[in-house]
Structure formats: C-alpha cells, structure tokens
Amino acid sequence: MSTMFQRLAVLAVTALVVAGCQTAEEARMADENRCVGYGFRPRTDAFAECLQRIDLDRRYALRQASRDALYMPPPVIIVRDHRHR
C-alpha cells in the first residue's frame, strides 16, 4: 500500500469520526451555548464574532489534523547486520 494512500485513508477516517460526533445543528447549538456562557447576548455583533471565532478555531484544528495526517514523517527502520567472524 502506498504511503500517500495510507495518509489519505487516515485523513478520511479522521474526518468521518469528527463528522459523526455531532450534526451541524447540534454543533451550532453547542457553539451558541458556549458564547452565551461567555456572557454574549444573542443577535449582537459580539455574539456573531464569538461564533465566528469558534468556527475559525475549529477550521484551524481540522487543517492541523489534515496536515499531520498527510505529512507524517516516514517511519524509521533500523537494520542491524550481525556478522559472525
């Protein structure tokens, strides 16, 4: 199996696991509750900015996970040659 295929498989599995945890509506509700918990009032610019920052943080984390999955360092293989004299 090629290395690129393995990396893409890891990325796909990671995306499926992340996507399967919450529906979009559940994620939005959790984000709104988080912003309300921070003290922001719904339907204000500050509340919208709070939601935007949460979304940007989530996208950044996904990009990091994708980068890590695609650019994993190659495994180190140690070969010890034992010669008998």
N, C-alpha and C positions, 0 to 999 in steps of 0.2 A: 504494500500500500504506500502511495507516495506521501511525502511529508506535507505537501500542500493540501492534499485530500484529508489527511488526518486533522490538520489545523482547521479546515473548513467544517469538518464533522464536529469538532469540539465547539466551534462557534455556533453552529446550528443547534446543537444540544443545549448550549447555554441560553441561546435566545428562546428556545421552546420552554425551558424551565422558568425563565424570567417572565415570559408572556403568560404562562399558565397559572401564575400565582394570583393574579387579580384581573378582573375585567377593567376596561377603560373607565367605566362608571365608578367602580369601587376605588380605583386609583384616584380619580378626580375627587371623590368624596373624602378620601383619606387626606389628600392634599389640602382641601378646603378646611377640614377639621384641624389640620396642623397649623394653618395660617390663623384660624380663629383662636387656637391655643396660644399662639404668639401674641395675640391681642389685636389683630387686624379685624376691621369690620368689613363684612361682605359688601360688594358693589362699590368699593372705593379704589382709587388708584393704587394705594399702598397694598391693598389686598391682591389686586391684579399683579403687582410687582412681586409679591410673595409667591404667588402661584407660578409666575414666570421663572423665578429663581429656583424653585423646586424642580421644575421641568428641565431647566438648564443643567442642574446638578445631576439629574437622572440621565440625561443625554451624555454628559461628560463621563459618568460611570460606565455607561454602555460602550462608549468609544474606547475607554481604557480597557475594558474586558475584551473587546474585539481586538485591540492592538496586542494585548497579552496573549490571546489565543492564536493570532496569526503570526506573531513574531517571537515565538518561544525560542529560546536558544536551543541549538541541537544537543542531543544527549552526548555525554562524554563516554567514550568506550575505552576502557583500559585493557590492553593486551599484554600479558606477561609471558615472555618467552623464557621458558626454563630449559636451559641446555645442560645436558649431563656431560661431564668431562671424563 
